[in-house]
Amino acid sequence: MKKNLILSLLLLLPAFMMQSCLHNQEDKFDEVSSQRLKEYLQKAKNVLTSAEYGWLFEIFPKNTQEYGGYAFICKFDEMTATITAEPLPGTNAPSGTDECYYKLGTEDGPILIFDTYSPIMHYFAEGTDKVYQAYGGDTEYVIDEITDDVIKVHGARSKNKYYLYRLTVPADEYLAARSEFESAYLDRTDGFYTSITGTINGEAFEGEFLTSRQMEYTVGDATGLSTKAFVYTDEGIRLYSAITIGGVKIREFKYNFDDHSYTAIDEDGKEYPLEGSIPQWVFNYDEWVGSYEFYISSTSNTKVISTMDVELVPVADRSVLLMKGVNPNYDLTLNYNKAENFLELQPQLIGKPLANGNVVLLAGWANGPGFLHYGLYTTTTASGMKTYWSEADQMFKWVDNGKWGSYKMNAYILYVFNAKTRVGQISLSGEQGAYAINGAARIYAMHGLKRK
C-alpha cells in the first residue's frame, strides 16, 4: 500500500512541475504584456499632450455614418481636454469651448475615455428631446495606432474608425478656415459644382457631394451608386474611409474655386486632377424659384377655393425652398426631393414660440367624411404632401407622400403644443391669431400651386 502511494506521487510529480513551470511562464508573460500596455499608454499620453495646438478629431456619429462627419478640436494636458467644434446639428446644439477630464485605460485594449461630462464632446452620445437615442456617438475610443502626427482610434460603441490629426495652427484659426470653405462651397453665386468626374490610372470615377455630407459615387463599370460619408476640411472634403480607384486609395479631395476642379489625393500624397460640374438637380431646383398662386380651401366647404400670392425663395444649400406669403409672421418650408424633382410640405414648427413658451406646429391632417382615418393628425416629419404636375389643370397638384403608414394626408391643421403635449387648435383671436393661414386654423384642402 505504501509502495503504491509513493509510485502514484512519483507519477504525478512531472505534472506538478509542468504546472508550476507554466504558471511561472504565464506570470512572466502577463507581467511583460502589462508593462508593454503601460508603456503604450504612456506613449499615447506623451503624443496627445505634445501637440501645441491640439488635435483635429473628425467624428462620424452612428455606425452607419448617416449624419456625416464633424470637426472637433481637442487639446490635452495631463488631466483635462479643452474641446471646441464646428457648428453641430440640432436646434439646441452647444457651441463655444468647454473642458472635461479624460483618462487612458485598458478596457478592451488601450482606450481614450472622456470621463466627465462635456456638452460638446458628449453631444453626439447624449439623448435630446428630438433625438432621444442621440446620434449614436461615442465617449470612449479604443486606440489602434499612434504616430507623431496621426492617431487612429475606433469608437467603443459604434465601432466607427476615426482619426486625430496634429494641428499646425490654433484651433480657432483652423475652424474659421473650415467654416469659410464650407460656406463658400455651398453658397456659390456662379454655380454649385458638387459633381466630380475623371479617371485615375485609367479607371473612371464619378460622384456627387450631397448637402447631407454623403458622397454618392461609382467606380469603373460598377452598377448602382455607393455612398460614403464625408467631413469638410479647410481645403475641401475628406471621406470617412478610402475608396479604391485605379488601384489607389483616395480619402481626400481638394476643391479649386478658380476653375471648379478637384484634386484627389491618395495615401502617399500623390495628386490626381478631376473635373467639377453642376449636377442637373441644381438646375431643376432653381426652376422652382419664383411667384405662384397657392390654391387652398380655408373652410370646410372644400369647393370654395381661396388663392394666396406666394413666393418660393431658395436657400444656400438648395435643400429646401421657403414659401413666403402664407403669413406675414413666418414662412413655410418646402423640402426639395432632388432625385424626383418635387416639393413636400411636411409637419413643422412655425413662427416664434408663444409668450408662455408654447409653440405652434403645422400638423398633417386627414380631412373629409369617408376619408380614410378621418380626423387623425400627425406631427411625423417624414409624412407630408408632395407636388405633381397636372397637365389638365396646368398647375402643380398635391398628393399624400405615402409616409404616414396606412393613413393618408390631404390637409393641415395648426396646433399649439406644450413640449410634446398637444394643447389644442390655435385660437383665431389674440396672440395665436397671428399664426392663422388665410384667416383660418386649418387648410381643409390643398388644391394646387400655379406659377404666375
ZATORRO-309314 format. One line per field, with one value per residue (C-alpha): residue number from 1; residue in three letters; x, y, z. Coordinates in Angstrom, 1 decimal, decimal comma, m for minus. Layout:
BEGIN
pos <- [NUM_...]
code <- [ALA_...]
X <- [X_...]
Y <- [Y_...]
Z <- [Z_...]
This chain:
BEGIN
pos <- [1_2_3_4_5_6_7_8_9_10_11_12_13_14_15_16_17_18_19_20_21_22_23_24_25_26_27_28_29_30_31_32_33_34_35_36_37_38_39_40_41_42_43_44_45_46_47_48_49_50_51_52_53_54_55_56_57_58_59_60_61_62_63_64_65_66_67_68_69_70_71_72_73_74_75_76_77_78_79_80_81_82_83_84_85_86_87_88_89_90_91_92_93_94_95_96_97_98_99_100_101_102_103_104_105_106_107_108_109_110_111_112_113_114_115_116_117_118_119_120_121_122_123_124_125_126_127_128_129_130_131_132_133_134_135_136_137_138_139_140_141_142_143_144_145_146_147_148_149_150_151_152_153_154_155_156_157_158_159_160_161_162_163_164_165_166_167_168_169_170_171_172_173_174_175_176_177_178_179_180_181_182_183_184_185_186_187_188_189_190_191_192_193_194_195_196_197_198_199_200_201_202_203_204_205_206_207_208_209_210_211_212_213_214_215_216_217_218_219_220_221_222_223_224_225_226_227_228_229_230_231_232_233_234_235_236_237_238_239_240_241_242_243_244_245_246_247_248_249_250_251_252_253_254_255_256_257_258_259_260_261_262_263_264_265_266_267_268_269_270_271_272_273_274_275_276_277_278_279_280_281_282_283_284_285_286_287_288_289_290_291_292_293_294_295_296_297_298_299_300_301_302_303_304_305_306_307_308_309_310_311_312_313_314_315_316_317_318_319_320_321_322_323_324_325_326_327_328_329_330_331_332_333_334_335_336_337_338_339_340_341_342_343_344_345_346_347_348_349_350_351_352_353_354_355_356_357_358_359_360_361_362_363_364_365_366_367_368_369_370_371_372_373_374_375_376_377_378_379_380_381_382_383_384_385_386_387_388_389_390_391_392_393_394_395_396_397_398_399_400_401_402_403_404_405_406_407_408_409_410_411_412_413_414_415_416_417_418_419_420_421_422_423_424_425_426_427_428_429_430_431_432_433_434_435_436_437_438_439_440_441_442_443_444_445_446_447_448_449_450_451_452]
code <- [MET_LYS_LYS_ASN_LEU_ILE_LEU_SER_LEU_LEU_LEU_LEU_LEU_PRO_ALA_PHE_MET_MET_GLN_SER_CYS_LEU_HIS_ASN_GLN_GLU_ASP_LYS_PHE_ASP_GLU_VAL_SER_SER_GLN_ARG_LEU_LYS_GLU_TYR_LEU_GLN_LYS_ALA_LYS_ASN_VAL_LEU_THR_SER_ALA_GLU_TYR_GLY_TRP_LEU_PHE_GLU_ILE_PHE_PRO_LYS_ASN_THR_GLN_GLU_TYR_GLY_GLY_TYR_ALA_PHE_ILE_CYS_LYS_PHE_ASP_GLU_MET_THR_ALA_THR_ILE_THR_ALA_GLU_PRO_LEU_PRO_GLY_THR_ASN_ALA_PRO_SER_GLY_THR_ASP_GLU_CYS_TYR_TYR_LYS_LEU_GLY_THR_GLU_ASP_GLY_PRO_ILE_LEU_ILE_PHE_ASP_THR_TYR_SER_PRO_ILE_MET_HIS_TYR_PHE_ALA_GLU_GLY_THR_ASP_LYS_VAL_TYR_GLN_ALA_TYR_GLY_GLY_ASP_THR_GLU_TYR_VAL_ILE_ASP_GLU_ILE_THR_ASP_ASP_VAL_ILE_LYS_VAL_HIS_GLY_ALA_ARG_SER_LYS_ASN_LYS_TYR_TYR_LEU_TYR_ARG_LEU_THR_VAL_PRO_ALA_ASP_GLU_TYR_LEU_ALA_ALA_ARG_SER_GLU_PHE_GLU_SER_ALA_TYR_LEU_ASP_ARG_THR_ASP_GLY_PHE_TYR_THR_SER_ILE_THR_GLY_THR_ILE_ASN_GLY_GLU_ALA_PHE_GLU_GLY_GLU_PHE_LEU_THR_SER_ARG_GLN_MET_GLU_TYR_THR_VAL_GLY_ASP_ALA_THR_GLY_LEU_SER_THR_LYS_ALA_PHE_VAL_TYR_THR_ASP_GLU_GLY_ILE_ARG_LEU_TYR_SER_ALA_ILE_THR_ILE_GLY_GLY_VAL_LYS_ILE_ARG_GLU_PHE_LYS_TYR_ASN_PHE_ASP_ASP_HIS_SER_TYR_THR_ALA_ILE_ASP_GLU_ASP_GLY_LYS_GLU_TYR_PRO_LEU_GLU_GLY_SER_ILE_PRO_GLN_TRP_VAL_PHE_ASN_TYR_ASP_GLU_TRP_VAL_GLY_SER_TYR_GLU_PHE_TYR_ILE_SER_SER_THR_SER_ASN_THR_LYS_VAL_ILE_SER_THR_MET_ASP_VAL_GLU_LEU_VAL_PRO_VAL_ALA_ASP_ARG_SER_VAL_LEU_LEU_MET_LYS_GLY_VAL_ASN_PRO_ASN_TYR_ASP_LEU_THR_LEU_ASN_TYR_ASN_LYS_ALA_GLU_ASN_PHE_LEU_GLU_LEU_GLN_PRO_GLN_LEU_ILE_GLY_LYS_PRO_LEU_ALA_ASN_GLY_ASN_VAL_VAL_LEU_LEU_ALA_GLY_TRP_ALA_ASN_GLY_PRO_GLY_PHE_LEU_HIS_TYR_GLY_LEU_TYR_THR_THR_THR_THR_ALA_SER_GLY_MET_LYS_THR_TYR_TRP_SER_GLU_ALA_ASP_GLN_MET_PHE_LYS_TRP_VAL_ASP_ASN_GLY_LYS_TRP_GLY_SER_TYR_LYS_MET_ASN_ALA_TYR_ILE_LEU_TYR_VAL_PHE_ASN_ALA_LYS_THR_ARG_VAL_GLY_GLN_ILE_SER_LEU_SER_GLY_GLU_GLN_GLY_ALA_TYR_ALA_ILE_ASN_GLY_ALA_ALA_ARG_ILE_TYR_ALA_MET_HIS_GLY_LEU_LYS_ARG_LYS]
X <- [0,0_2,8_4,7_1,7_1,2_4,9_4,6_1,5_3,2_6,2_3,9_2,2_5,4_6,1_2,6_3,0_6,4_4,9_2,0_4,4_6,6_3,6_2,3_5,7_5,6_2,1_3,1_6,1_4,1_1,3_4,0_5,6_2,2_1,1_4,4_4,1_0,5_1,6_4,4_2,0_m0,5_2,4_3,4_m0,2_m0,3_3,1_1,9_m1,5_m0,1_2,8_0,6_0,9_m2,4_m4,2_m5,7_m8,3_m10,7_m13,0_m16,1_m18,7_m21,6_m23,7_m22,4_m24,0_m22,3_m25,6_m25,0_m21,7_m18,6_m17,9_m14,6_m13,7_m10,5_m9,1_m6,2_m4,8_m2,9_m2,0_m5,6_m8,0_m9,0_m10,2_m12,9_m14,1_m16,1_m17,6_m21,4_m23,1_m26,6_m29,7_m31,5_m30,1_m26,5_m23,8_m21,2_m18,0_m15,4_m15,5_m13,3_m13,6_m11,3_m10,0_m8,1_m6,2_m7,3_m7,2_m10,8_m10,8_m7,3_m5,8_m8,6_m9,1_m12,1_m13,7_m15,0_m16,5_m19,4_m18,7_m21,7_m19,7_m17,7_m20,7_m23,3_m23,5_m23,7_m26,4_m30,1_m32,2_m35,9_m35,9_m33,2_m34,0_m31,4_m28,9_m26,8_m25,2_m22,0_m19,1_m17,4_m14,8_m12,3_m10,0_m6,5_m5,5_m2,3_m0,1_2,3_3,6_1,1_m1,9_m3,6_m6,1_m8,9_m12,3_m15,5_m16,1_m19,8_m20,2_m17,0_m16,5_m12,9_m11,7_m8,5_m6,9_m4,6_m2,0_m2,9_m0,3_m2,4_m4,5_m7,9_m9,9_m7,9_m8,5_m12,2_m12,6_m10,9_m13,0_m16,2_m15,2_m14,6_m17,9_m19,8_m18,1_m18,5_m22,3_m23,1_m21,7_m23,2_m21,6_m22,6_m23,0_m20,1_m20,7_m20,4_m17,0_m15,7_m12,5_m10,1_m7,4_m4,8_m7,3_m10,3_m13,3_m14,8_m17,8_m19,6_m21,6_m21,1_m24,5_m25,5_m26,2_m22,4_m22,6_m20,9_m22,7_m20,3_m19,5_m16,1_m15,3_m18,1_m20,0_m23,8_m25,7_m24,4_m22,3_m22,3_m19,6_m19,8_m17,5_m16,4_m15,5_m11,8_m10,2_m9,4_m12,0_m13,6_m12,3_m14,1_m14,9_m12,9_m10,9_m12,3_m10,1_m9,9_m7,3_m5,6_m5,0_m6,9_m8,5_m9,8_m9,2_m10,5_m9,3_m11,5_m10,3_m12,6_m10,9_m11,8_m14,1_m11,8_m11,0_m7,7_m7,9_m5,1_m4,0_m2,5_1,0_0,1_0,1_m2,4_m4,9_m6,8_m10,6_m13,3_m16,1_m19,5_m23,1_m25,5_m28,8_m30,8_m29,4_m30,9_m34,2_m34,2_m33,5_m36,5_m38,9_m37,9_m40,5_m44,0_m47,0_m50,7_m51,4_m54,9_m56,4_m59,7_m59,9_m63,4_m65,0_m66,7_m63,7_m65,4_m64,7_m61,1_m59,0_m56,0_m52,9_m49,9_m46,7_m43,0_m40,7_m37,3_m34,1_m31,7_m27,9_m27,6_m30,7_m32,1_m35,4_m37,5_m39,2_m42,8_m43,3_m46,7_m48,8_m48,5_m46,6_m45,1_m43,4_m42,6_m43,4_m40,5_m40,9_m38,4_m36,9_m36,6_m33,8_m34,0_m37,6_m37,8_m40,8_m41,6_m43,0_m44,9_m44,3_m45,3_m43,2_m42,8_m43,8_m43,0_m41,6_m42,7_m45,7_m45,3_m45,9_m43,3_m45,7_m45,1_m47,3_m47,0_m48,4_m49,6_m50,7_m54,4_m56,8_m59,9_m63,3_m66,3_m65,5_m61,8_m59,5_m58,9_m60,8_m59,9_m56,5_m53,4_m49,7_m46,5_m44,2_m41,8_m41,3_m45,0_m46,5_m47,9_m45,9_m46,4_m47,0_m47,7_m51,3_m51,3_m55,1_m55,0_m51,7_m50,5_m48,8_m51,3_m50,8_m51,0_m50,0_m46,4_m47,1_m45,0_m47,8_m48,1_m51,6_m53,0_m53,5_m53,0_m55,0_m55,0_m53,2_m54,1_m52,4_m52,0_m50,4_m48,0_m46,5_m43,4_m44,8_m48,3_m50,9_m52,8_m55,3_m56,0_m54,9_m57,3_m58,1_m58,0_m55,3_m51,6_m52,4_m54,5_m51,2_m50,4_m53,5_m53,3_m55,7_m57,6_m58,1_m56,6_m57,0_m56,2_m59,1_m57,8_m54,7_m55,7_m52,6_m49,6_m49,7_m46,8_m47,7]
Y <- [0,0_2,4_1,4_2,1_5,6_6,5_5,3_7,4_10,5_9,9_9,7_13,0_14,9_15,8_17,2_19,3_20,5_21,3_23,2_25,2_25,9_27,0_29,2_30,9_31,4_32,9_35,2_36,3_36,8_38,7_40,9_41,7_42,3_44,6_46,5_46,9_48,2_50,6_51,9_52,1_54,2_56,5_56,9_57,8_60,4_61,9_62,2_63,6_66,3_67,2_69,0_72,7_73,5_70,2_67,6_67,7_64,9_64,1_62,4_60,5_59,6_56,4_53,1_54,0_57,4_58,8_62,2_62,7_63,9_66,9_68,6_68,7_70,1_68,5_70,0_67,7_68,5_66,0_65,7_67,7_68,2_71,5_70,9_73,1_72,1_73,3_74,2_70,9_69,8_70,4_73,5_73,2_72,2_73,5_76,0_77,7_75,9_73,6_71,3_67,8_65,2_62,3_59,2_56,4_53,0_49,3_48,3_46,0_47,3_50,8_53,3_57,0_58,0_61,4_60,5_63,7_65,4_67,8_69,4_69,5_66,2_64,2_65,9_63,0_60,4_62,0_61,9_65,0_65,8_65,5_62,7_60,6_57,9_60,7_60,4_57,1_58,8_57,6_58,8_56,0_55,4_52,4_53,4_51,4_53,2_56,1_58,2_61,7_63,3_60,9_58,7_56,1_55,0_53,4_54,0_51,5_51,6_52,5_50,7_53,6_54,3_57,8_59,8_62,5_64,9_67,1_70,7_73,1_76,2_77,4_75,7_78,9_79,6_76,1_76,1_79,5_78,3_75,2_77,1_79,6_76,8_75,1_78,4_79,3_75,8_75,6_79,2_79,7_82,6_81,3_77,6_74,7_72,5_69,4_66,8_65,2_63,1_61,8_58,9_57,7_55,2_54,5_53,8_56,0_57,7_59,9_61,2_63,9_65,5_65,9_68,5_65,7_65,1_62,0_61,3_59,1_57,6_54,9_53,5_51,8_49,6_49,3_49,5_51,4_54,1_53,6_56,0_57,3_59,9_62,9_65,8_69,3_70,4_73,8_73,0_70,5_67,2_64,1_60,8_58,6_55,8_55,4_54,3_52,5_54,0_52,7_50,7_53,6_54,5_58,0_59,8_63,5_65,8_69,4_71,9_74,8_77,7_79,3_76,6_74,4_71,4_68,8_67,2_63,6_62,7_59,1_57,7_58,5_62,1_61,7_64,0_63,3_66,0_65,6_67,8_69,5_70,3_71,4_68,5_68,5_68,7_72,1_73,5_71,7_73,3_76,8_76,5_76,2_79,7_82,4_83,7_81,4_81,3_78,9_77,4_76,1_75,8_77,7_76,4_73,0_73,6_72,4_73,5_77,1_77,8_80,7_82,0_83,3_85,0_83,3_83,4_80,3_81,5_79,5_78,7_78,5_74,7_74,1_71,6_73,4_76,3_78,9_79,7_83,3_85,0_82,5_84,6_87,9_86,5_83,3_81,3_77,6_75,3_73,0_70,2_69,5_66,0_66,3_62,7_63,1_66,9_67,5_69,6_68,4_70,3_68,4_68,9_71,7_74,2_77,7_81,2_82,1_80,5_82,0_84,3_81,3_79,2_77,0_76,5_76,4_73,4_72,8_69,2_66,9_66,0_63,5_65,6_64,8_62,4_58,9_59,8_57,0_57,6_60,9_63,4_62,0_64,2_63,6_65,5_62,9_65,0_62,3_62,4_65,2_66,1_66,3_68,1_66,5_68,2_68,1_68,8_69,2_71,9_73,4_73,5_71,5_69,5_67,9_64,3_62,3_61,3_57,8_58,1_58,2_54,4_53,3_56,8_59,4_63,1_65,7_68,7_70,6_72,0_74,5_73,1_74,6_72,3_72,4_70,4_67,1_67,7_69,0_71,9_72,4_74,1_77,8_80,5_82,9_85,8_87,4_86,2_82,9_84,5_85,9_82,3_81,8_80,9_82,9_83,7_80,1_77,5_74,8_74,2_71,9_71,1_71,6_72,3_73,4_75,7_77,6_79,7_83,3]
Z <- [0,0_0,9_m2,2_m4,4_m2,8_m3,4_m7,0_m7,6_m6,2_m8,5_m11,5_m10,6_m9,9_m13,6_m13,9_m10,8_m12,1_m15,5_m14,0_m11,8_m14,9_m17,0_m14,1_m13,9_m17,7_m17,6_m14,7_m16,7_m19,9_m18,0_m16,5_m19,9_m21,5_m18,7_m18,9_m22,7_m22,3_m19,6_m21,9_m24,8_m22,8_m21,6_m25,3_m26,2_m23,4_m24,4_m28,0_m27,1_m24,8_m27,1_m29,7_m29,2_m30,9_m30,1_m32,4_m35,2_m34,2_m37,1_m35,7_m37,6_m35,3_m35,6_m37,0_m40,4_m40,5_m41,8_m40,3_m42,0_m40,2_m37,9_m36,9_m33,2_m31,7_m28,6_m26,7_m24,0_m20,8_m18,1_m16,9_m19,0_m22,6_m24,0_m26,6_m29,5_m32,5_m35,8_m35,6_m34,7_m36,0_m34,0_m32,7_m29,2_m30,1_m27,8_m29,0_m27,8_m25,8_m22,7_m20,7_m19,4_m17,7_m19,7_m19,0_m20,8_m19,7_m20,6_m21,3_m24,3_m25,1_m24,8_m24,7_m24,5_m22,3_m21,9_m18,5_m17,2_m19,0_m21,8_m23,6_m26,8_m26,7_m25,5_m27,7_m30,2_m27,4_m25,2_m25,8_m26,6_m26,8_m30,6_m30,9_m27,9_m28,9_m29,5_m32,7_m31,8_m30,8_m28,6_m25,4_m25,4_m28,2_m28,5_m29,7_m32,7_m33,9_m32,8_m34,8_m34,1_m36,4_m36,7_m34,1_m35,3_m33,0_m33,2_m31,2_m28,4_m29,1_m32,8_m33,9_m36,4_m37,3_m36,5_m37,0_m34,9_m36,8_m35,2_m35,8_m37,1_m36,5_m33,5_m33,2_m33,9_m37,0_m38,4_m37,6_m39,1_m42,3_m42,4_m42,0_m44,6_m47,1_m46,4_m46,7_m50,0_m51,3_m50,6_m51,5_m55,0_m57,0_m60,2_m59,7_m57,4_m58,6_m56,4_m59,2_m59,8_m62,7_m64,1_m64,4_m62,1_m63,5_m66,4_m64,2_m64,5_m61,4_m60,9_m57,8_m56,2_m52,8_m51,2_m48,6_m46,2_m46,0_m48,1_m51,4_m53,9_m56,4_m58,9_m59,9_m63,2_m64,5_m61,2_m61,5_m58,9_m56,5_m53,5_m50,6_m48,3_m45,6_m45,5_m43,4_m44,6_m44,1_m44,6_m48,2_m49,3_m48,4_m46,6_m46,7_m43,7_m45,3_m48,5_m51,9_m54,3_m57,8_m60,3_m57,7_m55,3_m52,1_m52,0_m49,0_m49,7_m52,4_m52,6_m54,4_m56,6_m56,6_m59,6_m62,2_m60,1_m60,4_m57,7_m56,8_m55,4_m53,0_m52,3_m49,2_m50,3_m51,1_m54,9_m56,6_m59,4_m61,2_m61,6_m63,1_m61,2_m62,7_m61,8_m61,3_m63,2_m60,0_m59,3_m62,5_m61,6_m58,1_m59,5_m61,8_m58,8_m57,6_m58,4_m57,9_m57,6_m56,8_m53,9_m54,1_m50,8_m49,0_m45,8_m44,8_m44,5_m47,9_m49,9_m53,2_m52,1_m53,2_m51,9_m53,7_m52,0_m53,7_m52,6_m53,5_m53,5_m52,3_m52,4_m49,6_m49,9_m49,8_m52,0_m49,6_m49,2_m50,6_m48,4_m49,2_m48,4_m48,3_m46,4_m43,3_m42,6_m39,4_m40,8_m43,9_m44,6_m45,5_m48,5_m48,7_m52,1_m53,5_m56,0_m57,2_m58,4_m58,6_m56,4_m53,3_m50,0_m47,3_m44,1_m40,5_m39,0_m36,2_m37,4_m36,2_m32,8_m29,6_m27,8_m24,8_m22,5_m24,2_m26,1_m29,8_m32,9_m35,2_m38,7_m38,4_m41,1_m41,1_m42,7_m43,5_m45,0_m44,4_m45,6_m45,9_m44,6_m40,8_m40,9_m38,3_m37,4_m37,3_m37,4_m36,5_m38,0_m40,1_m42,8_m43,6_m45,8_m49,2_m52,4_m55,7_m59,1_m62,4_m63,7_m67,4_m67,4_m64,7_m65,8_m62,2_m59,6_m57,5_m54,1_m53,0_m49,9_m49,9_m48,7_m45,5_m42,9_m42,7_m43,7_m43,2_m45,9_m45,6_m47,5_m45,3_m42,5_m39,1_m36,8_m33,2_m30,1_m28,2_m24,7_m25,2_m26,6_m25,3_m27,6_m26,1_m28,9_m32,2_m32,3_m31,4_m34,2_m31,8_m29,7_m29,9_m31,5_m34,3_m35,8_m36,9_m38,9_m42,7_m44,7_m41,5_m40,6_m38,2_m40,9_m44,5_m45,3_m48,8_m50,9_m54,4_m56,3_m56,9_m60,1_m61,5_m62,3]
